[in-house]
Amino acid sequence: MGISNWGRVIVSTVVVLGFVGITFPYLTQKINGAAVPEILSILLGTLATNFTSVVGYWIGSSSSSSAKDETIKDMVSKP
């Protein structure tokens, strides 16, 4: 994995851990019947959207596009 990919990995990890970390207290409060702070709902929605983007990147067409770019770079660099 190249140095340029580490930024993607770190951001993806932060988003996934944030999503999981916010979902647990959100659901716990909902199950207990307590009122959920509005900011927690907004944060969960934002992280859910970004979580979808992360999954789409690593599994979807962006992943294939990155693999294609690496293949083209390898083909060009060969003598």
Secondary structure, DSSP 4 states (H G I P E B T S, - for coil): --HHHHHHHHHHHHHHHHHHHHHHHHHHHHHTTPPPPHHHHHHHHHHHHHHHHHHHHHHSHHHHHHHHHHHHHHHHH--
